[in-house]
């Protein structure tokens, strides 16, 4: 019984870890494209902003937190730029 509980705990942690990696890439990848001068769709930009916001609420190591903060700033700047162009 203890083994089953341990397996379930480790399984849920690995699923949560995989989700965090997915959120990390959804946050960082669009920002990296923008930093490189590439284009990101409005839909992708919105999803990236949500992923970054969720990551900011999670427990990240210092290096990851800095990367997420930079990505969130880049994404926010791009959204503000787009909104200014439409008004």
N, C-alpha and C positions, 0 to 999 in steps of 0.2 A: 504494500500500500504506500509506503514511504517513497519507493522508487517511482511509482506512478505519479505521485504528487510532485516529485522532483522533475520528472520528465515534462509534466504539464507546465511547471513554472519555467523551466528552461525554454520550452517551446514558445510560451507566450512572450518571454523576453526576446527571443530571436525574431519573432514576428514584429514586436514593437521596434526592435533595432532596425529591421529591414524597412519598416515604415519611416523611421527617422532618416535613414539614408535616402529614401525616395523623396521625402520632403526637402532634404538638403539639396538634392539635385534639382528639384523643381524651383527652389529659391535661387541657387547659385548659377545654374546654367543660363537662364535668360540674362542675368546681370553680366555674366562673362561675355555673352554675345554683344550686349550693348557697349560694354567697355572696349570691345574690339571693333566697334563701329558697325556691327551687324544690325539687322532688323528683327524685331520681336513683335508678334501680333498683339493686338489689344487684349484678346482672350488669354494669351499666354502671360502677358504682363499682369493681368488681374490674378491669375492662378499663382504666379510667382509671389505676388505681394501677400496673398493669403498663406502660402507655404512659409514665407519668411516670418509672418506674424505668429504662426503656430510654433515655429522653431524658437522664436524669442521667448515663448512661454515654457519651453522645455529646458531640461538641464543639459547644457552644452559645455564642453570644455572651453577654455579661454580662446584658443585658436579658432575653433568653430564659431564661437560667438562673434569674434571680430569679423570673420568672413561673412556671416549672416548680416551683421550690422552694415557692412559695406554694401552688400548686395541689396539690402532693403533700402538704403539711401539712394543707390543708383536707380533702382526701380521707381522709387517715389519721385526722384528728379525727372525721370522720363515721363511718368504719368502727368506731372505738373506741366512739363513742356508740351505734351500733346493737348492737354486741356487749354493751355494758353493759345495754341494754334487754332483751336476750334471756336474760340470766343472772340 
